[in-house]
């Protein structure tokens, strides 16, 4: 019965040795021989210094071995006895390929380790990398590669709503004003993906809510005005204090919110209207739909001073006309919904007021009853005290009578004796 234990110990030592040497074939063979339960135990096992096979492979700079161990289920966050993670050890020794292998969830040459930490939300690995000054100096948090199109790790964290990594990157000095190849900032990405918490974090950190960018990321004509985070997700940024300037835009901001959120609940459009934005008419809505559908250039052929007449005359293809009608209908429905909800809320509030008044009256009656009961109790206590005093007086009189009885008896007895003689 001792042989299996010896064999297991032998496998354990062999796996650690193979990992330290980066021997992929030996690692594969040992794990296959151990079977699924045994392999899981081997991957979790530690040596005398608390180091797992993955830790040893990472420290040795063996990227292929690291990838194999991760594929077989090794824990990338298993720390050694001194608290160091495999990634921090690899970063300290400059093993860039190992660091990349420890954080990426698929092979993509355009992203750095920071990008993968942001995508997967791996705050532990990001924190470990930030603790290695030499790594941060060689791989700044804003570093990117040509294939990434200028997208930084901060933009990825903002788009995916990875708040822990977002905070770490901001604390490490990630630029709020860095832009990708289309001019988008991290705030654009957070707003575009409806990451309200990320938007608030970036705005509080000093992000420019009015930063303009090209329309490369959207279905807009690139010759139109520039895109700000407000146009991307006005409902988020207005809550953060963005200077919308929507009261005098003729309803364009509301129209864009309707066009870009046709399948939503109308939150963007409603927030804009409640914040003072103008409600768009058919002409403004038509222009926005034309731009969204890619027909905007047809208007550029007309003279600028005749532009308004052009919008009135031009009906566009059936798809555009139907979309305009649908958008206007949805806007009307969305604007009417709060009125219905307010009416229901007022009715509910009225019921609450009536109920509260009735409860108040009941409370007053109960209070009066309590006061009457208290007064009656006080009266009864006074009567009881008077009775007790009367009883005490009677007891005193009785005691006095009892004390006078013996002499009277003696006198009566003395009066009887002469008569008898």
Secondary structure, 3 states (H helix, E strand, C coil): CCHHHHHHHHHHHHHHHHHHHCCHHHHHHHHHHHHHHHHHHHHHCCCCCCCCHHHHHHHCCCHHHHHHHHHCCCCCCCCCCCCCCHHHHHHHCCCHHHHHHHHCCCCCCCCCHHHHHHHHCCHHHHHHHHCCHHHHHHCCCCCCCHHHCCCCHHHHHHHHCCHHHHHHHHHCCCCCCCCCCCCCCHHHHHHHCCCHHHHHHHHHCCCCCCCEECCCCCCCCCCCCCEEHHHHCHHHHHHHCCCCCCCCCCCHHHHHHHHHCCCCCCHHHHHHHHCCCCCCCHHHHHHHHHHHHCCHHHHHHCCHHHHHHHHHHCCCCHHHHHHHHHHHHHHHHHHHHHHHHHHHHHHHHHHHHHHHHHHHHHHHHHHHHHHHHHHHHHHHHHHHHHHHHHHHHHHHHHHHHHHHHHHHHHHHHHHHHHHHC
